[in-house]
């Protein structure tokens, strides 16, 4: 859902400063419920692609750092099959982001992370995929690290890994392990324990790699 809205923006159908169409219209256009649509818009807000403005609704942001990311996206697009390399980049970036988030996260961001995990827990209990929550969790950590360029790089990596992540979350027991990994990461961040947050992310990514590489 979030990816479909991104395509509208990338195609020029929506430009920076444009207001997103009403929820009812978008939900009908994509054939989804309004709850799923709100989750997707929330993810786009976390990714910095759209923002909510008082009196204007949700509008497309001017993504000034995109020019730094597009060349990277172009190169990586030719290596989609090399998922292991993409996971390696995540190992380089995300543990450090978690450590910085432990130092910099605001109470509002901590509350947002807790809300994401609550929604993820509900989906896991219902046996539903929680890809949106998985993405939103990692993006919120990146936001808390206070580096918008790294956030865009992470966006590219997550997009290229979307298919493998979707498959991995369908493996028996994987959604529960993913949720448990997120819980460990958040506990460390809330304790303001940078080394523990970094270690928790490394363990989480190792578990992901074990599942994904078996499917290559």
N, C-alpha and C positions, 0 to 999 in steps of 0.2 A: 504494500500500500504506500509506504513512504517512498519507495523506489519509483512508483508510478507518478507521484507528484513531482519527484525530482526530474523525471523525464519531461514533464510539462514545462518546467523551468529551463532545462537544458535545450529544449526545442525552440524556446523563445515565445511559447504560448503565454508564459508568465514572465514578466520582467522585474528587475529590482524596483521596489516601491509599489508593485501591484498588490492589490488585496486578493487573498484566496477567495474563490467562489464560496457561497454559503454551504454549510455542512450538508444540508439536504441535497443540494445539487451535486456535490462531489460524491456523496454516498451513492446516489442514483447512478452517476456516471461510471463509477468503478464497481458497482454491484456489491457493496459492503455495508455493514451496519454502522451506525453513527459512533458507536463505542470504539470499533476498530479504527474508524477514521480519526477520532480524537487521539487514539494511541499513536497513530502515524504522524499526526501533526505535532504531538508532543516530542516525538523522536526527532523530527525536523528542527524543532526549536532547540533541542539539546545539541544538535549537530551545527547550529548556527546558520541554517539555511533560511529559516523564516523567524519572525518575531511577532509577539503580540503587542499591539499599540493601542493605548486607551483611545477610544472613539473611532478607531480605524479598523479594528479587527486584526486578523493575522495577515501580515504582509511579507513579501519576498525581500530578503536582505540583499544589500550590495556586497557580494562576496569578493572583496578586494584581494584576498590571498589566493584566489583560484588559479591565477596565472602561474603560481609556484607549483601547483599540484598537477595541472593538466599534462605537462611533459612527463611527470612520473607515471601518471595513469596510462599514458600512451605506451610507455615502455613496458609496464607491467601487464598490460592487456595482452601482449604477445606471449606471456609466460603463465597463462592461467593454469596450465597443467602443473606448474612447479609450485604446488601448494606448500610444500615443505619450506621453500625459500620465503614465502610470504609469512609463514608462521615464525620463521627465524627473525624476520624484521619485527614482528610483534614482540618477540622475546627481547629484542634490543630496546624497544620503545616503552612498552606498557609497564614493566616493573618500576622503571624510573618515574613514570607518570603517577603510579600509585603512591610511591614514596613522597612525591611532591604534594599529592592530594592530601596525604596524612598531615602535612604541615600547613596547607593552605585552605582546605575545604571549609566553607562557611557552614553555619548551622542549617541554613536553608538547603544547601547542597547535600548535607548528610541526611536531612529529612527526605529529600527527593530520592536519594539512593535507597532509603528504607521503603519508600512508597513503591519504587520499581520492584524491589524484592518481594514485597507483599503481593503485587500483581503477578509476578513470576510464580510465586508459590501457589497461587490460586489456579493458574493455568496448568502447572505441573500436576496438581491434585486432580484436575479435570481431564488430564491426559491430552491437553492441547499444546501445540507448539508455542514456544515463547521466544521466538527469534527477535521480535521487536524489543522485548524487555532486555534480552541479552545485549543487543546493540546499544540500547539507551543506557544501560548500566556502565558499559565501558566508555561511552561518550561523556557521561556525566563525570566520571573520574578524570578524563582528559580535560574537561572544562575546569574542574577544580585545580588542575595543575597549572592553569593560567598560561597556556601557550596555544594560540589559535592556529599557528602554522602546523604544529604537530597534530592538532585536531583534524585538519584537512587531510594530512597524510594518513592518519588512522581511518578516516572516512573512505579513502581509496582502498586501503587494505581490506576493510570490512566488506566493501562492495564486491571486491574480487573473490573474497572467501565466502560470500553469501551462500552459494550453492552447497559447498562442502559443509558449512555450518548447519544448513538446513538438514542435510543428510545425517550428520553426526548427532543432531538432536532427536533423530528418530530411532537411534540405536537404543535398545533396551537398557534402562538404567542411566543413560547419558543425561537426560534432563535433570534428574535428581542430583547427579554428580556436579553438573554445571551450577545448579542452585546452591549446593553445599560449598562449592568453590567461591561463589559470589559472597556467601555469608562470611567465610573466613576473611576475604579481602576487606569487606566492610567493617568487620569487628576490629581489624588492625588499624584501619583508617580512623575509626571513631576513637581509638585509644591514642591517636596521634603517634603511632609507632611505625615510622617509615621503614625500617629494616624488615619488620614483620609483614607489612603491606607488600613490600617488594617480593619477599619469599612466598607469600600467599599467591601472588600473581604468577610467579614462576611455576609453582606447583599446578595451578589452574591451567596454564598454557601447556604444560607437559601432558596433563590428562587429555586435553583437547587433541594434541598432536598424536597421541597413541591411538585415539579413535579414528581421526581423519586419515592418517597415513595408511591405516589398514584398508581404507576404502579406495585408495588411489589405484 
